[in-house]
Amino acid sequence: MSVLLPRPVIDALGGGDALNSRITDFQAALAAHRLTEGVAAPVEDPLVESLARSGEAWAAEPAPEAPPPPAEPEPGPMRKIAALAFRRRLGPERLAAITIAAAAALRADPPDATLQVMLDNLTAARFVTLDDAETVAGLQHLRNVGLLDEDAMAAAIADGQPGEEPV
């Protein structure tokens, strides 16, 4: 059986190799001292002396288990969704109404391209950031012209759901 030594104690004595050397050297000094008279006995660190005199083997205590890695933080709400997912939130009937209103606004005197530009931007986009100022302003414009009510606006900017991630 081995004497288990804490790693900090081993390190304080110079490390494992140094501790073994000190034990061996002290055992040799003790053996040489037995052949002398009137000479003071060799002295070493008490732990080294104890191990040298007992002849017991020593071993380092096992290293403590590493703590588990910190848990992954819970993902925050999804605030960026695929453009198609955003269009689906508006629904086909509402998108049709917006498209018709955009065409009528382009024919008006004076023409207003605001709705058409919004539709073009949405068509060109790969994703929609739900907190983006342009997104919120566009939805507010749709509400102001009567194409979107408060409930539909809230649903359009609600947190993203699985399957709505941009690709």
ZABA-562268 format. One record per residue (C-alpha): x, y, z; residue number from 1. Coordinates in steps of 0.25 Angstrom, whole numbers. Layout:
<fidos>
+-------+-------+-------+-----+
!    px !    py !    pz ! num !
+-------+-------+-------+-----+
!     X !     Y !     Z ! NUM !
...
+-------+-------+-------+-----+
</fidos>
This chain:
<fidos>
+-------+-------+-------+-----+
!    px !    py !    pz ! num !
+-------+-------+-------+-----+
!     0 !     0 !     0 !   1 !
!     5 !    14 !    -3 !   2 !
!     4 !    26 !     5 !   3 !
!    -5 !    36 !    -2 !   4 !
!     1 !    50 !    -3 !   5 !
!    -7 !    63 !    -7 !   6 !
!    -1 !    69 !   -20 !   7 !
!     2 !    82 !   -13 !   8 !
!    11 !    75 !    -3 !   9 !
!    18 !    68 !   -14 !  10 !
!    20 !    81 !   -22 !  11 !
!    25 !    88 !    -9 !  12 !
!    36 !    77 !    -9 !  13 !
!    40 !    80 !   -23 !  14 !
!    31 !    70 !   -30 !  15 !
!    30 !    55 !   -31 !  16 !
!    44 !    53 !   -37 !  17 !
!    51 !    62 !   -27 !  18 !
!    43 !    56 !   -16 !  19 !
!    48 !    42 !   -20 !  20 !
!    62 !    47 !   -22 !  21 !
!    62 !    53 !    -8 !  22 !
!    57 !    40 !    -2 !  23 !
!    68 !    32 !    -9 !  24 !
!    78 !    42 !    -5 !  25 !
!    74 !    42 !    10 !  26 !
!    74 !    27 !    10 !  27 !
!    88 !    27 !     5 !  28 !
!    92 !    38 !    15 !  29 !
!    86 !    29 !    26 !  30 !
!    93 !    17 !    21 !  31 !
!   106 !    25 !    21 !  32 !
!   104 !    30 !    35 !  33 !
!   103 !    16 !    41 !  34 !
!   118 !    15 !    38 !  35 !
!   121 !    28 !    45 !  36 !
!   123 !    31 !    60 !  37 !
!   121 !    44 !    67 !  38 !
!   115 !    50 !    54 !  39 !
!   101 !    57 !    55 !  40 !
!    91 !    49 !    47 !  41 !
!    86 !    55 !    34 !  42 !
!    74 !    63 !    34 !  43 !
!    63 !    65 !    24 !  44 !
!    49 !    70 !    23 !  45 !
!    40 !    62 !    33 !  46 !
!    32 !    55 !    22 !  47 !
!    44 !    51 !    13 !  48 !
!    50 !    46 !    26 !  49 !
!    38 !    38 !    29 !  50 !
!    37 !    32 !    15 !  51 !
!    52 !    29 !    15 !  52 !
!    52 !    22 !    28 !  53 !
!    39 !    14 !    26 !  54 !
!    42 !    10 !    12 !  55 !
!    28 !    12 !     8 !  56 !
!    24 !    15 !    -6 !  57 !
!    17 !    28 !    -8 !  58 !
!     7 !    32 !   -19 !  59 !
!     0 !    45 !   -22 !  60 !
!   -15 !    46 !   -18 !  61 !
!   -24 !    45 !   -30 !  62 !
!   -26 !    59 !   -36 !  63 !
!   -40 !    64 !   -33 !  64 !
!   -50 !    62 !   -44 !  65 !
!   -52 !    74 !   -53 !  66 !
!   -65 !    81 !   -51 !  67 !
!   -75 !    79 !   -62 !  68 !
!   -74 !    89 !   -72 !  69 !
!   -84 !   100 !   -70 !  70 !
!   -98 !    98 !   -76 !  71 !
!  -101 !   104 !   -89 !  72 !
!  -109 !   116 !   -87 !  73 !
!  -123 !   115 !   -91 !  74 !
!  -125 !   122 !  -105 !  75 !
!  -132 !   135 !  -105 !  76 !
!  -144 !   137 !  -113 !  77 !
!  -143 !   136 !  -128 !  78 !
!  -144 !   150 !  -134 !  79 !
!  -139 !   147 !  -148 !  80 !
!  -147 !   138 !  -156 !  81 !
!  -148 !   134 !  -171 !  82 !
!  -154 !   144 !  -180 !  83 !
!  -164 !   133 !  -185 !  84 !
!  -168 !   130 !  -171 !  85 !
!  -171 !   145 !  -169 !  86 !
!  -179 !   145 !  -181 !  87 !
!  -187 !   133 !  -176 !  88 !
!  -190 !   140 !  -163 !  89 !
!  -197 !   151 !  -171 !  90 !
!  -205 !   140 !  -178 !  91 !
!  -209 !   139 !  -193 !  92 !
!  -222 !   148 !  -192 !  93 !
!  -214 !   159 !  -185 !  94 !
!  -202 !   158 !  -195 !  95 !
!  -212 !   159 !  -206 !  96 !
!  -219 !   171 !  -200 !  97 !
!  -205 !   178 !  -199 !  98 !
!  -201 !   174 !  -213 !  99 !
!  -214 !   180 !  -218 ! 100 !
!  -213 !   193 !  -210 ! 101 !
!  -198 !   194 !  -214 ! 102 !
!  -203 !   194 !  -229 ! 103 !
!  -214 !   204 !  -227 ! 104 !
!  -204 !   213 !  -219 ! 105 !
!  -195 !   213 !  -231 ! 106 !
!  -206 !   217 !  -241 ! 107 !
!  -211 !   228 !  -231 ! 108 !
!  -209 !   243 !  -234 ! 109 !
!  -198 !   245 !  -229 ! 110 !
!  -193 !   231 !  -229 ! 111 !
!  -188 !   225 !  -215 ! 112 !
!  -178 !   214 !  -217 ! 113 !
!  -177 !   211 !  -201 ! 114 !
!  -185 !   198 !  -201 ! 115 !
!  -178 !   193 !  -214 ! 116 !
!  -164 !   196 !  -208 ! 117 !
!  -168 !   189 !  -195 ! 118 !
!  -173 !   176 !  -203 ! 119 !
!  -160 !   177 !  -212 ! 120 !
!  -151 !   178 !  -200 ! 121 !
!  -158 !   166 !  -193 ! 122 !
!  -157 !   158 !  -206 ! 123 !
!  -142 !   161 !  -207 ! 124 !
!  -139 !   158 !  -193 ! 125 !
!  -134 !   144 !  -188 ! 126 !
!  -138 !   147 !  -174 ! 127 !
!  -146 !   157 !  -166 ! 128 !
!  -141 !   163 !  -152 ! 129 !
!  -154 !   165 !  -144 ! 130 !
!  -148 !   176 !  -136 ! 131 !
!  -142 !   184 !  -147 ! 132 !
!  -147 !   198 !  -148 ! 133 !
!  -150 !   197 !  -163 ! 134 !
!  -159 !   184 !  -160 ! 135 !
!  -166 !   191 !  -149 ! 136 !
!  -168 !   204 !  -157 ! 137 !
!  -173 !   195 !  -169 ! 138 !
!  -183 !   188 !  -160 ! 139 !
!  -188 !   201 !  -154 ! 140 !
!  -190 !   207 !  -168 ! 141 !
!  -199 !   195 !  -172 ! 142 !
!  -207 !   197 !  -159 ! 143 !
!  -208 !   212 !  -162 ! 144 !
!  -214 !   209 !  -176 ! 145 !
!  -223 !   199 !  -171 ! 146 !
!  -216 !   187 !  -176 ! 147 !
!  -212 !   181 !  -162 ! 148 !
!  -219 !   181 !  -149 ! 149 !
!  -212 !   181 !  -135 ! 150 !
!  -214 !   166 !  -133 ! 151 !
!  -208 !   163 !  -147 ! 152 !
!  -197 !   173 !  -144 ! 153 !
!  -194 !   166 !  -131 ! 154 !
!  -194 !   152 !  -138 ! 155 !
!  -185 !   157 !  -149 ! 156 !
!  -174 !   161 !  -139 ! 157 !
!  -176 !   150 !  -129 ! 158 !
!  -163 !   142 !  -125 ! 159 !
!  -159 !   132 !  -136 ! 160 !
!  -163 !   118 !  -135 ! 161 !
!  -156 !   105 !  -139 ! 162 !
!  -156 !   104 !  -154 ! 163 !
!  -156 !   119 !  -156 ! 164 !
!  -141 !   120 !  -155 ! 165 !
!  -134 !   126 !  -167 ! 166 !
!  -126 !   117 !  -175 ! 167 !
+-------+-------+-------+-----+
</fidos>
